Amino acid sequence: MRFQVVCVAAAAATMSLLAPQALAGKKKIEAEAPLVPTASGPLNASGSIDFRLKGARADLKIEVEDLPAGEYDVFIGGVDRGAITVVATVDGLEGEIEFRNRPANGKVFMDFDPAGLAVEIQQNGTALLAGVVPDIDINDPAAAALSGFPSQKVEVEMVNTGAAPEAEAELRFRSKKNKADFELRVEDLPAGTYELIVNDVVVASVVYDGKGKEKLRFSTR
């Protein structure tokens, strides 16, 4: 999808701020899913699966709480991917493991795509907590409509094409459950009236006084 902010004020030069898909390196997406006790797990135990994308970098963090102190195997997609050590902290019994798709200190190298894979926290071959890594493909609106919006945040800095060198703009998209918000923030544009064009269709306009920041927000609720 292409986003443009096009100046239509007569006194201002024709310009646009464009955020093409090539700017994926600046896009941030995050989704979280729970780990819940299995029939064999302690009822008070819990956990979370946090999956983040930023450009070509992918991070996966799995946290557990209120399991007895000790070491647990982490199975993702049916494969043993590492271990979590649960220890007593000031906040209770906790443990975590982090993965990244490039070498990094303190993180397990992730040479697989975890999206949509089942996660199990096991000890001695018995699964105690289970969940699924979120699939955070934001390019499937039909799936989002059927299952609700995934929990995610996307921020994209728009590129100034040069007609108004000081101008800046940022797109923000956030969704969770049955709510989604889209926000455009601009600043340092020449004073005038601007149109927001999405896929060559004018969807809104905003009057900017040339001072400070201006926001244009859309929401499903």
C-alpha beads as a LAMMPS data file, in Angstrom:
LAMMPS data file: protein, C-alpha beads

221 atoms
220 bonds

1 atom types
1 bond types

-500.0 500.0 xlo xhi
-500.0 500.0 ylo yhi
-500.0 500.0 zlo zhi

Masses

1 110.0

Atoms # bond

1 1 1 0.000 0.000 0.000
2 1 1 1.271 3.498 -0.801
3 1 1 0.643 6.519 1.404
4 1 1 0.991 10.113 0.234
5 1 1 0.397 13.516 1.734
6 1 1 -0.080 15.870 -1.218
7 1 1 -0.059 19.654 -0.845
8 1 1 -3.011 21.339 -2.575
9 1 1 -2.490 24.854 -1.211
10 1 1 -2.079 27.290 -4.104
11 1 1 0.828 29.074 -2.439
12 1 1 2.795 25.922 -1.724
13 1 1 4.916 23.944 -4.115
14 1 1 3.662 20.554 -5.229
15 1 1 5.260 17.978 -2.969
16 1 1 4.589 14.604 -1.427
17 1 1 5.787 12.470 1.438
18 1 1 6.010 8.855 0.406
19 1 1 6.398 5.665 2.463
20 1 1 6.908 2.823 -0.037
21 1 1 7.238 -0.836 0.869
22 1 1 10.970 -0.457 0.301
23 1 1 11.100 1.234 3.710
24 1 1 10.449 -2.074 5.459
25 1 1 13.657 -1.566 7.408
26 1 1 11.903 1.108 9.485
27 1 1 8.710 -0.850 10.075
28 1 1 8.090 -2.248 13.552
29 1 1 5.560 -4.999 14.188
30 1 1 4.904 -6.705 17.505
31 1 1 2.428 -9.389 18.555
32 1 1 1.963 -11.292 21.799
33 1 1 0.223 -14.551 22.686
34 1 1 -0.275 -16.366 26.005
35 1 1 1.161 -19.616 27.285
36 1 1 -1.479 -21.515 29.247
37 1 1 -1.268 -24.588 31.495
38 1 1 -1.832 -27.991 29.939
39 1 1 -3.694 -30.756 31.745
40 1 1 -0.353 -31.674 33.344
41 1 1 0.758 -28.148 34.213
42 1 1 0.292 -26.172 37.450
43 1 1 -2.960 -24.205 37.250
44 1 1 -1.327 -21.009 38.515
45 1 1 1.520 -21.136 35.977
46 1 1 1.459 -18.831 32.967
47 1 1 3.640 -17.354 30.278
48 1 1 3.819 -15.236 27.156
49 1 1 5.179 -15.382 23.611
50 1 1 6.376 -12.043 22.230
51 1 1 7.207 -11.937 18.502
52 1 1 8.696 -8.764 16.996
53 1 1 9.764 -7.777 13.503
54 1 1 11.801 -4.716 12.592
55 1 1 12.802 -4.759 8.965
56 1 1 14.841 -7.906 8.410
57 1 1 15.362 -8.512 12.134
58 1 1 13.108 -10.923 14.019
59 1 1 13.004 -11.389 17.793
60 1 1 11.122 -14.006 19.766
61 1 1 10.912 -13.911 23.564
62 1 1 9.240 -16.600 25.650
63 1 1 8.606 -15.939 29.336
64 1 1 7.162 -18.210 32.017
65 1 1 5.938 -17.529 35.543
66 1 1 5.030 -19.598 38.603
67 1 1 6.509 -22.878 37.441
68 1 1 8.605 -24.604 40.123
69 1 1 12.267 -23.564 40.081
70 1 1 14.289 -25.639 37.644
71 1 1 15.120 -26.136 33.979
72 1 1 12.509 -26.579 31.248
73 1 1 12.812 -27.500 27.577
74 1 1 11.349 -25.134 24.985
75 1 1 9.782 -26.877 22.000
76 1 1 8.788 -24.756 18.996
77 1 1 7.101 -26.497 16.105
78 1 1 7.850 -29.850 17.748
79 1 1 11.615 -29.188 17.875
80 1 1 13.681 -28.662 21.032
81 1 1 14.995 -25.101 20.610
82 1 1 16.578 -24.445 23.999
83 1 1 15.910 -24.280 27.710
84 1 1 14.436 -21.894 30.260
85 1 1 15.740 -21.811 33.817
86 1 1 13.084 -20.726 36.305
87 1 1 14.465 -18.992 39.387
88 1 1 13.041 -17.118 42.356
89 1 1 13.007 -13.322 41.908
90 1 1 11.519 -10.431 43.867
91 1 1 8.477 -10.769 41.592
92 1 1 8.147 -14.525 42.061
93 1 1 9.271 -17.551 40.057
94 1 1 10.270 -16.482 36.550
95 1 1 12.316 -17.515 33.544
96 1 1 12.766 -16.533 29.906
97 1 1 14.557 -17.311 26.674
98 1 1 15.171 -14.970 23.743
99 1 1 15.788 -15.761 20.077
100 1 1 16.993 -13.569 17.211
101 1 1 17.541 -14.344 13.548
102 1 1 21.057 -12.907 13.670
103 1 1 23.899 -13.494 16.152
104 1 1 23.480 -11.458 19.356
105 1 1 24.806 -11.740 22.895
106 1 1 22.384 -13.434 25.264
107 1 1 20.058 -14.607 22.486
108 1 1 19.670 -17.995 20.830
109 1 1 20.237 -17.842 17.073
110 1 1 16.877 -18.340 15.333
111 1 1 17.423 -20.081 11.989
112 1 1 13.725 -20.845 11.469
113 1 1 10.484 -18.939 10.932
114 1 1 8.480 -19.262 14.178
115 1 1 5.262 -17.592 12.968
116 1 1 2.246 -19.799 13.641
117 1 1 4.261 -22.607 15.276
118 1 1 3.140 -24.384 18.439
119 1 1 5.159 -23.740 21.604
120 1 1 5.435 -26.142 24.536
121 1 1 7.319 -25.741 27.796
122 1 1 8.289 -29.271 28.807
123 1 1 10.017 -31.026 31.673
124 1 1 10.998 -34.691 31.474
125 1 1 8.992 -35.030 28.261
126 1 1 5.753 -33.624 29.719
127 1 1 4.276 -30.393 28.366
128 1 1 3.324 -28.017 31.191
129 1 1 2.554 -24.820 29.257
130 1 1 1.443 -24.458 25.646
131 1 1 0.697 -21.719 23.132
132 1 1 1.184 -20.610 19.533
133 1 1 3.589 -18.011 18.137
134 1 1 1.492 -15.192 16.616
135 1 1 1.401 -14.966 12.846
136 1 1 1.930 -11.246 12.316
137 1 1 1.505 -11.094 8.562
138 1 1 -0.326 -7.753 8.234
139 1 1 -0.972 -8.240 4.523
140 1 1 -4.000 -10.502 5.002
141 1 1 -6.995 -8.303 5.917
142 1 1 -9.449 -11.148 5.262
143 1 1 -7.856 -13.232 8.009
144 1 1 -7.876 -10.245 10.355
145 1 1 -11.586 -9.706 9.721
146 1 1 -12.370 -13.312 10.629
147 1 1 -10.292 -13.566 13.775
148 1 1 -10.120 -9.967 14.973
149 1 1 -7.078 -7.761 14.726
150 1 1 -3.756 -9.165 15.940
151 1 1 -1.972 -7.238 18.669
152 1 1 0.606 -5.223 16.743
153 1 1 2.218 -1.837 16.263
154 1 1 3.619 -0.464 13.014
155 1 1 5.510 2.815 12.677
156 1 1 6.854 4.134 9.365
157 1 1 8.790 7.341 8.788
158 1 1 7.784 8.916 5.483
159 1 1 10.375 10.083 2.967
160 1 1 10.539 13.752 2.043
161 1 1 10.769 14.177 -1.735
162 1 1 12.465 17.557 -1.385
163 1 1 9.906 20.271 -2.218
164 1 1 9.568 21.185 1.480
165 1 1 12.958 20.116 2.905
166 1 1 12.086 20.656 6.574
167 1 1 8.827 18.685 6.479
168 1 1 8.522 15.408 8.379
169 1 1 5.758 12.838 8.695
170 1 1 5.159 9.523 10.395
171 1 1 2.512 6.833 9.994
172 1 1 1.397 4.792 12.990
173 1 1 -0.860 1.752 12.921
174 1 1 -1.966 -0.075 16.053
175 1 1 -4.427 -2.904 16.464
176 1 1 -5.644 -5.172 19.228
177 1 1 -8.629 -7.507 19.362
178 1 1 -11.515 -5.668 17.650
179 1 1 -9.915 -2.226 17.427
180 1 1 -7.493 -0.680 14.947
181 1 1 -6.115 2.872 14.816
182 1 1 -4.284 4.608 11.992
183 1 1 -2.593 7.941 12.642
184 1 1 -0.667 10.366 10.448
185 1 1 1.570 12.961 12.108
186 1 1 3.108 15.837 10.167
187 1 1 5.222 18.840 11.108
188 1 1 7.123 21.708 9.485
189 1 1 4.997 21.755 6.344
190 1 1 4.140 25.113 4.764
191 1 1 0.763 26.397 5.975
192 1 1 -2.112 25.209 3.813
193 1 1 -4.687 22.494 3.189
194 1 1 -3.433 18.979 2.573
195 1 1 -5.061 15.810 1.318
196 1 1 -4.264 12.292 2.465
197 1 1 -4.146 10.031 -0.580
198 1 1 -4.163 6.248 -0.175
199 1 1 -3.901 4.122 -3.316
200 1 1 -4.640 7.223 -5.424
201 1 1 -7.881 7.903 -3.513
202 1 1 -8.369 11.034 -1.384
203 1 1 -9.508 9.762 2.019
204 1 1 -9.216 12.935 4.127
205 1 1 -7.920 16.486 4.241
206 1 1 -6.326 18.570 6.965
207 1 1 -5.679 22.285 7.402
208 1 1 -2.169 22.924 8.707
209 1 1 -1.172 26.312 10.119
210 1 1 2.547 25.751 9.650
211 1 1 3.202 25.560 13.398
212 1 1 3.997 22.542 15.545
213 1 1 2.580 19.114 14.779
214 1 1 -0.711 18.111 13.198
215 1 1 -2.402 14.724 13.602
216 1 1 -4.946 12.944 11.455
217 1 1 -6.436 9.844 13.042
218 1 1 -8.729 7.036 11.900
219 1 1 -10.197 4.348 14.150
220 1 1 -12.521 1.373 13.801
221 1 1 -14.233 2.432 17.052

Bonds

1 1 1 2
2 1 2 3
3 1 3 4
4 1 4 5
5 1 5 6
6 1 6 7
7 1 7 8
8 1 8 9
9 1 9 10
10 1 10 11
11 1 11 12
12 1 12 13
13 1 13 14
14 1 14 15
15 1 15 16
16 1 16 17
17 1 17 18
18 1 18 19
19 1 19 20
20 1 20 21
21 1 21 22
22 1 22 23
23 1 23 24
24 1 24 25
25 1 25 26
26 1 26 27
27 1 27 28
28 1 28 29
29 1 29 30
30 1 30 31
31 1 31 32
32 1 32 33
33 1 33 34
34 1 34 35
35 1 35 36
36 1 36 37
37 1 37 38
38 1 38 39
39 1 39 40
40 1 40 41
41 1 41 42
42 1 42 43
43 1 43 44
44 1 44 45
45 1 45 46
46 1 46 47
47 1 47 48
48 1 48 49
49 1 49 50
50 1 50 51
51 1 51 52
52 1 52 53
53 1 53 54
54 1 54 55
55 1 55 56
56 1 56 57
57 1 57 58
58 1 58 59
59 1 59 60
60 1 60 61
61 1 61 62
62 1 62 63
63 1 63 64
64 1 64 65
65 1 65 66
66 1 66 67
67 1 67 68
68 1 68 69
69 1 69 70
70 1 70 71
71 1 71 72
72 1 72 73
73 1 73 74
74 1 74 75
75 1 75 76
76 1 76 77
77 1 77 78
78 1 78 79
79 1 79 80
80 1 80 81
81 1 81 82
82 1 82 83
83 1 83 84
84 1 84 85
85 1 85 86
86 1 86 87
87 1 87 88
88 1 88 89
89 1 89 90
90 1 90 91
91 1 91 92
92 1 92 93
93 1 93 94
94 1 94 95
95 1 95 96
96 1 96 97
97 1 97 98
98 1 98 99
99 1 99 100
100 1 100 101
101 1 101 102
102 1 102 103
103 1 103 104
104 1 104 105
105 1 105 106
106 1 106 107
107 1 107 108
108 1 108 109
109 1 109 110
110 1 110 111
111 1 111 112
112 1 112 113
113 1 113 114
114 1 114 115
115 1 115 116
116 1 116 117
117 1 117 118
118 1 118 119
119 1 119 120
120 1 120 121
121 1 121 122
122 1 122 123
123 1 123 124
124 1 124 125
125 1 125 126
126 1 126 127
127 1 127 128
128 1 128 129
129 1 129 130
130 1 130 131
131 1 131 132
132 1 132 133
133 1 133 134
134 1 134 135
135 1 135 136
136 1 136 137
137 1 137 138
138 1 138 139
139 1 139 140
140 1 140 141
141 1 141 142
142 1 142 143
143 1 143 144
144 1 144 145
145 1 145 146
146 1 146 147
147 1 147 148
148 1 148 149
149 1 149 150
150 1 150 151
151 1 151 152
152 1 152 153
153 1 153 154
154 1 154 155
155 1 155 156
156 1 156 157
157 1 157 158
158 1 158 159
159 1 159 160
160 1 160 161
161 1 161 162
162 1 162 163
163 1 163 164
164 1 164 165
165 1 165 166
166 1 166 167
167 1 167 168
168 1 168 169
169 1 169 170
170 1 170 171
171 1 171 172
172 1 172 173
173 1 173 174
174 1 174 175
175 1 175 176
176 1 176 177
177 1 177 178
178 1 178 179
179 1 179 180
180 1 180 181
181 1 181 182
182 1 182 183
183 1 183 184
184 1 184 185
185 1 185 186
186 1 186 187
187 1 187 188
188 1 188 189
189 1 189 190
190 1 190 191
191 1 191 192
192 1 192 193
193 1 193 194
194 1 194 195
195 1 195 196
196 1 196 197
197 1 197 198
198 1 198 199
199 1 199 200
200 1 200 201
201 1 201 202
202 1 202 203
203 1 203 204
204 1 204 205
205 1 205 206
206 1 206 207
207 1 207 208
208 1 208 209
209 1 209 210
210 1 210 211
211 1 211 212
212 1 212 213
213 1 213 214
214 1 214 215
215 1 215 216
216 1 216 217
217 1 217 218
218 1 218 219
219 1 219 220
220 1 220 221
